[in-house]
Amino acid sequence: MEAFDNKTQQNQSTAAGTAAPLSSDADLAIASKGSSAQATELEKALNEALPSEESQAVISTPDDHNHSPVVGKFQLHVELDQVASAKGLDASKLSRDTSFRDNLGSKGDYLNPKEGNNVVIGSGDSDVIRGAGRGFNTITTGTGKDTIILGQETTNRILDFDPNNDRFVLSGLNPKNIVIGQGKNPGKGGLDQPLDSVNNALIIDKKTEHILATLPFVKASDISEKNFARGSVEANKSLQNLKDDGFKTQRGSGKITGTQGHDRLIGGGGDDFLYVGDDGFKIDTAKGSGATEFPFRVDTTSGTTELKSELKDGVLRVTGDYKDFDAFPLFSQGEKEIDPKAKILNGSDPKALIDNFLKVPKDVEGNAISGTHLHFSPSGDSRGSFADATVVRYFTNTPTDPKSGKISGEFELNPAEQAALLAGNFYTNIHSNVDGDGDGKAGYPTGENRINFNRDVVKFT
């Protein structure tokens, strides 16, 4: 069974620890009522500068901020002593953004999900995404130099934030209240991992302890003033007549699908899905071997795997094959115990290993247990390597001989799962067990091959 490499995670926390900490207890102080009132007035002014259908009423003030909301399994607040390497911003280093049009690429989109529990998937160009509607947004920005607008009491889970290219614009937020930190929560859970996971960098409003943004698989030490700018009334006004630049406007509720050109997509008051469209990306053939298996590195196997995938209308279809494995895929022979000749690479108890698998006989769609799993975490690209034992889906294994076989799967992905796939945050791995050809090799129940659907495989067009 896969698991997080704890040593790797500890090293990442240490790396994040090199960031400059908050200088004193005074830096952690809650802002005064006077400054809170000023911030509320600023937010009103910023909203009034937006087109009328985008204006967001200021429904609360920091003094009556509600710390109890939980969206799904997500706690939207975190105390500052629960994050590592907390550091503030030097407000004097932040520029003032006066035109969002300057941040849009030649075919970039402007996306505003507004309130609700939303999913946003951007384009292959530079986009502007407004994450300031007092909702919870799961965002895949796509490629390009993307801008995410942060606002009060809004939480944005950004699955593919790139510190070298992407940035935040603060809307109605005082830069002096912004804290950057690394999560310390060791809890796992695939795509449902806590927002303050050890793998996530956090952007926090210390005034309310509200998580403004959580950035999975990003180090807090890589985030600095260069990733922030101040918003302005002028910047919001620059979005009033985007149709003059050829933007196609769509607004409504539910799923809103973009085009291959400039799009202006505006959500409604509920849970919306702003989507790049099935023609906005491609998925190359994903390849794996024992050398790519993380965190265990099965360098002694000659086994390899290739998977071809398609995402269309929310359905992920995967076909492929594996060859030259040391053993049959786990569970393909109906076994309920580990072959004594198999290699348990991480020192796990073989009985506990298989018992834990057998506790989940079906995935969320009812696909029967197999030894080939879809998981949430990237590896093999610029972000480093991560692993998560939580099964997202089970594939079907069809052995054609003791060392080779076919793999297939057809899964209906919800919007957040689609966002994770297009962020390059899924991988498949194949656990093997049972010596089928009598050569004394019974495979690797902890995983013989890992096949990454990372940023090098999933590409925006």
C-alpha positions in Angstrom: 0.0 0.0 0.0 1.3 3.5 -0.8 1.8 6.0 1.9 3.3 9.4 2.2 7.0 9.4 2.5 7.3 11.0 6.0 10.9 11.8 5.6 10.3 13.6 2.4 7.5 15.6 4.1 9.7 16.5 7.0 12.4 17.7 4.6 9.8 19.8 2.9 8.7 21.4 6.1 12.4 22.1 6.9 12.8 23.7 3.6 9.8 25.8 4.2 11.2 26.7 7.6 13.9 28.8 5.9 11.4 31.5 5.1 11.5 34.7 7.1 9.2 34.3 10.2 6.8 37.0 11.5 9.0 39.4 13.3 7.1 39.7 16.6 4.0 39.1 18.6 2.8 42.5 17.4 2.8 41.2 13.8 0.1 38.6 14.9 -2.2 41.2 16.5 -5.7 41.4 15.3 -6.5 44.6 13.3 -8.4 47.4 15.0 -12.1 48.2 14.4 -11.0 51.3 12.6 -8.9 49.5 10.1 -11.7 46.8 9.7 -14.2 49.5 8.9 -11.8 51.0 6.3 -11.3 47.6 4.7 -15.1 47.1 4.5 -15.5 50.5 2.8 -12.6 49.7 0.4 -14.3 46.4 -0.5 -17.6 48.2 -1.2 -15.7 50.6 -3.5 -14.0 47.8 -5.3 -17.3 45.9 -5.9 -19.1 49.0 -7.1 -16.5 49.3 -9.8 -17.4 45.9 -11.2 -20.1 45.3 -13.9 -23.5 45.2 -12.2 -24.0 41.5 -12.7 -20.8 40.8 -10.8 -21.2 43.1 -7.8 -21.0 41.2 -4.5 -22.8 42.7 -1.6 -20.7 43.1 1.5 -22.8 40.8 3.8 -20.6 40.9 6.9 -17.8 42.7 8.6 -14.8 41.2 10.3 -16.4 41.8 13.7 -19.1 39.2 13.0 -17.0 36.8 11.0 -18.3 33.3 11.4 -15.5 30.8 12.3 -17.7 27.8 12.2 -18.4 27.1 8.5 -17.1 23.9 7.1 -17.5 23.2 3.4 -17.7 19.4 2.8 -14.8 18.1 4.8 -12.9 21.3 4.8 -12.4 23.6 7.8 -11.9 27.1 6.4 -10.0 28.6 9.3 -6.7 27.8 10.9 -5.0 29.2 14.0 -1.6 30.7 13.2 0.1 28.4 15.7 -1.1 25.5 13.6 1.1 26.5 10.6 4.9 26.3 10.2 7.2 29.1 9.0 4.6 31.8 9.2 5.7 35.0 7.6 4.0 38.3 6.7 4.2 40.5 3.7 6.3 43.7 3.3 3.5 45.9 2.0 6.0 48.4 0.6 7.1 45.8 -1.9 3.6 45.2 -3.4 2.7 47.0 -6.6 -0.8 48.4 -7.2 -2.6 46.7 -10.1 -4.5 49.2 -12.2 -5.7 47.0 -15.1 -6.6 43.4 -15.2 -6.6 43.5 -19.0 -2.8 43.7 -18.8 -2.8 40.2 -17.1 -4.9 38.4 -19.8 -3.1 36.5 -22.5 -4.0 36.6 -26.2 -6.7 33.9 -25.6 -6.9 34.1 -21.8 -10.2 34.0 -19.9 -11.8 36.0 -17.1 -13.6 33.7 -14.7 -15.8 34.7 -11.8 -17.5 31.8 -10.0 -19.0 34.2 -7.4 -20.4 32.6 -4.2 -21.1 28.9 -3.7 -19.0 25.8 -3.7 -17.5 26.1 -7.1 -14.9 24.5 -9.4 -13.0 26.5 -12.0 -10.7 25.2 -14.7 -8.8 27.8 -16.7 -7.2 27.8 -20.1 -3.8 27.3 -21.6 -3.2 31.0 -21.7 -3.0 33.7 -18.9 -6.3 34.0 -17.1 -7.8 36.2 -14.4 -9.8 34.2 -11.8 -11.9 36.1 -9.2 -11.8 34.1 -6.0 -13.5 36.8 -3.9 -17.2 35.8 -3.9 -17.4 34.6 -0.3 -17.5 31.0 -1.4 -15.2 27.9 -1.6 -13.5 27.5 -5.0 -11.5 24.6 -6.3 -9.3 26.0 -9.0 -7.0 24.6 -11.7 -5.5 27.6 -13.5 -4.1 25.8 -16.5 -0.9 27.1 -18.0 0.2 30.7 -18.5 0.8 33.5 -16.0 -2.4 33.4 -14.1 -3.9 35.9 -11.6 -6.1 34.9 -8.8 -8.0 37.7 -7.0 -8.3 37.1 -3.3 -11.1 38.7 -1.2 -12.5 38.6 2.3 -14.0 35.4 3.7 -13.4 33.4 0.5 -11.3 30.2 0.3 -9.6 29.1 -2.8 -8.0 25.7 -3.2 -5.6 26.1 -6.1 -4.5 22.7 -7.4 -1.7 23.8 -9.7 -0.4 27.2 -8.4 3.0 27.9 -9.9 5.1 30.2 -7.8 7.3 31.1 -10.8 4.4 32.3 -12.9 1.1 32.8 -10.9 0.2 35.6 -8.5 -2.5 36.9 -6.2 -4.2 40.3 -6.3 -5.6 41.4 -2.9 -9.1 42.9 -3.1 -10.4 44.6 0.0 -7.6 43.0 2.0 -4.9 44.8 4.0 -1.5 43.4 2.9 -0.3 43.7 6.5 -2.9 41.1 7.5 -1.6 38.5 5.0 0.3 35.5 6.4 2.0 32.8 4.4 2.7 29.5 6.1 3.1 25.8 5.6 0.4 23.4 6.9 1.2 21.0 9.7 -1.8 18.7 9.6 -0.5 15.1 8.9 -4.0 13.9 7.9 -4.3 12.4 4.5 -7.4 11.8 2.4 -6.7 12.1 -1.3 -8.5 15.0 -2.8 -10.3 15.5 0.5 -7.1 16.1 2.4 -7.4 19.0 5.0 -6.6 22.4 3.6 -3.8 22.8 6.2 -2.1 19.5 5.1 1.6 19.3 5.5 1.8 19.3 1.7 0.1 22.7 1.3 1.2 26.3 1.4 -1.4 28.6 3.0 -2.4 32.2 2.5 -4.2 33.4 5.6 -6.0 36.5 6.7 -4.6 36.8 10.3 -7.4 39.2 11.1 -10.0 36.4 10.9 -7.8 33.3 10.6 -9.6 32.6 7.4 -7.8 30.5 4.8 -7.8 32.7 1.7 -5.9 30.2 -0.4 -4.5 26.7 0.0 -1.8 25.5 -2.5 -1.4 21.7 -2.6 2.2 20.6 -3.3 3.7 24.1 -2.9 6.3 25.1 -0.4 5.5 28.3 1.6 9.2 29.3 1.2 8.6 29.7 -2.5 5.8 32.3 -2.0 6.9 35.9 -1.4 5.9 39.5 -2.2 6.6 38.8 -5.9 3.5 36.7 -5.9 1.2 39.5 -4.7 -0.2 42.9 -5.8 -2.8 45.3 -4.5 -6.2 45.5 -6.2 -7.8 48.8 -7.2 -11.0 50.4 -8.4 -9.3 51.1 -11.7 -8.4 47.4 -12.1 -12.0 46.4 -11.6 -13.3 49.0 -14.0 -11.0 47.6 -16.6 -13.2 44.5 -16.7 -16.4 46.4 -17.6 -16.2 46.2 -21.4 -14.4 43.1 -22.2 -16.7 42.4 -25.1 -14.8 45.2 -26.9 -11.7 42.9 -26.8 -13.7 39.9 -28.3 -14.6 38.2 -25.0 -17.7 35.9 -25.2 -19.7 36.3 -22.1 -21.7 33.4 -20.5 -23.4 33.7 -17.2 -25.6 31.3 -15.3 -25.7 28.4 -12.9 -24.3 24.9 -13.1 -21.8 24.0 -15.8 -20.6 26.8 -18.0 -18.2 25.7 -20.8 -15.8 28.0 -22.4 -14.5 28.3 -26.0 -11.1 28.2 -27.6 -11.1 32.0 -27.7 -11.5 34.7 -25.0 -14.2 33.9 -22.5 -15.9 35.8 -19.7 -17.7 33.2 -17.5 -19.8 34.4 -14.6 -21.3 31.9 -12.1 -24.6 32.3 -10.3 -25.5 32.1 -6.6 -25.1 28.3 -6.2 -22.5 25.7 -6.9 -21.1 26.2 -10.4 -18.5 24.6 -12.7 -16.6 27.0 -15.0 -14.9 24.7 -17.4 -12.3 25.1 -20.1 -14.0 22.6 -22.5 -13.0 19.2 -23.7 -11.0 20.7 -26.5 -8.9 22.8 -24.1 -6.4 20.1 -23.2 -4.8 16.8 -24.3 -3.5 13.8 -22.3 -0.4 12.2 -23.7 0.4 8.5 -23.2 1.5 8.0 -19.6 4.4 5.6 -19.0 5.7 4.0 -15.8 8.2 1.6 -14.5 9.6 0.4 -11.2 12.1 3.3 -11.2 9.1 5.7 -11.2 7.4 4.0 -8.3 7.3 6.4 -5.3 8.0 6.3 -2.4 9.5 2.8 -2.7 11.5 2.8 -6.0 11.4 -0.8 -7.4 14.6 -0.6 -9.3 15.0 -4.4 -9.6 11.9 -5.0 -11.7 11.9 -4.8 -15.5 8.1 -4.2 -15.6 6.7 -1.3 -17.6 3.2 0.1 -18.2 1.6 2.4 -20.7 -1.8 4.1 -20.4 -3.8 6.1 -22.9 -6.5 8.4 -21.5 -9.4 10.6 -22.6 -11.6 12.9 -20.6 -14.8 13.8 -22.3 -18.1 15.0 -20.9 -16.7 14.3 -17.4 -15.9 10.7 -18.1 -12.3 9.5 -17.9 -11.6 6.5 -20.1 -8.2 4.7 -19.7 -6.8 1.7 -21.6 -3.3 0.3 -21.6 -1.1 -2.7 -20.8 1.6 -3.8 -18.5 4.4 -6.2 -19.4 7.5 -8.0 -17.9 6.1 -7.9 -14.3 7.5 -10.2 -11.7 4.0 -11.4 -10.7 0.3 -11.2 -11.3 -1.4 -7.9 -10.3 -2.7 -8.0 -6.7 -6.2 -9.6 -6.3 -6.3 -10.7 -10.0 -6.0 -14.3 -8.8 -8.7 -14.0 -6.1 -6.1 -14.2 -3.4 -6.7 -12.9 0.1 -3.2 -13.0 1.4 0.3 -12.0 0.4 2.5 -14.6 -1.4 5.3 -15.3 1.1 7.8 -14.8 -1.8 6.6 -11.3 -2.5 8.7 -8.3 -1.5 7.3 -5.8 1.0 9.6 -2.9 0.3 8.6 -0.5 3.1 8.7 -3.1 5.9 4.9 -3.2 6.3 3.2 -6.1 7.9 1.9 -8.2 5.0 -1.3 -9.3 6.8 -2.2 -5.7 7.7 -1.3 -4.6 4.2 -3.8 -6.8 2.5 -6.4 -6.5 5.3 -6.5 -2.8 4.8 -7.1 -3.2 1.1 -9.9 -5.7 1.7 -11.6 -3.1 3.9 -12.4 -1.2 0.7 -13.9 -3.8 -1.6 -15.4 -1.2 -4.0 -14.6 2.4 -4.9 -17.1 5.2 -4.9 -18.6 4.1 -8.3 -18.9 0.5 -7.3 -15.8 -0.8 -9.2 -14.6 -4.0 -7.6 -11.3 -4.1 -5.7 -8.2 -4.6 -7.8 -4.4 -4.1 -7.5 -4.4 -1.1 -9.9 -5.5 2.2 -8.3 -6.0 5.8 -9.2 -4.6 8.1 -6.5 -4.2 11.9 -5.9 -0.7 13.3 -5.8 1.9 14.5 -8.4 5.3 13.0 -9.1 7.9 13.2 -11.8 7.5 16.9 -12.7 9.0 20.1 -11.2 6.9 19.9 -8.0 8.7 16.9 -6.5 7.3 13.5 -5.5 4.3 12.7 -3.3 2.2 9.7 -2.6 -1.2 9.1 -1.0 -2.7 5.7 0.0 -6.3 6.9 -0.5 -7.9 5.1 -3.5 -9.7 7.4 -5.9 -10.8 4.6 -8.3 -10.1 0.9 -9.0 -9.1 -0.1 -12.5 -9.8 -3.5 -14.1 -6.8 -5.9 -14.6 -7.0 -8.6 -17.2 -3.8 -10.8 -17.2 -2.9 -12.3 -20.5 0.0 -14.3 -19.1 1.8 -14.5 -15.7 3.9 -11.3 -16.6 1.6 -9.2 -18.8 -1.9 -8.0 -19.2 -4.4 -5.3 -20.0 -5.7 -2.4 -17.9 -8.9 -0.5 -18.4 -11.1 1.9 -16.5 -14.1 4.2 -17.2 -14.9 6.6 -14.4 -17.4 9.5 -14.0 -15.3 12.2 -12.4 -17.0 15.0 -10.4 -15.8 18.6 -11.2 -13.2 18.6 -8.4 -11.8 15.3 -9.7 -11.6 16.7 -13.2 -9.8 19.7 -11.9 -7.3 17.4 -10.1 -6.7 15.4 -13.2 -6.1 18.5 -15.3 -3.8 20.0 -12.7 -1.6 16.9 -13.2 -2.3 15.6 -9.7 -3.4 12.0 -10.4 -1.3 8.9 -10.6 -1.9 5.2 -11.1 0.1 2.4 -9.6 0.0 -1.4 -9.9 0.5 -3.7 -7.0 1.7 -7.2 -7.8 1.5 -10.5 -6.0 1.5 -14.3 -6.7 4.3 -16.0 -8.6 2.6 -17.2 -11.7 5.5 -18.7 -13.7 7.3 -20.4 -10.9 10.5 -18.4 -11.1 10.5 -17.6 -7.4 9.5 -13.9 -7.9 6.2 -13.0 -6.5 6.1 -9.3 -7.1 5.7 -6.1 -5.0 2.5 -5.7 -3.1 3.6 -2.2 -2.1 3.6 -1.3 -5.8 5.6 -2.5 -8.8 4.9 0.4 -11.3 3.7 4.0 -10.9 2.3 5.9 -13.8 2.0 9.6 -13.4 -0.7 11.8 -15.0 1.5 14.8 -14.2 2.0 18.2 -15.9 4.3 16.6 -18.4 1.4 14.3 -19.5 -1.7 16.4 -19.0 -1.3 19.5 -21.2 -3.5 22.5 -21.9 -3.8 23.6 -25.5 
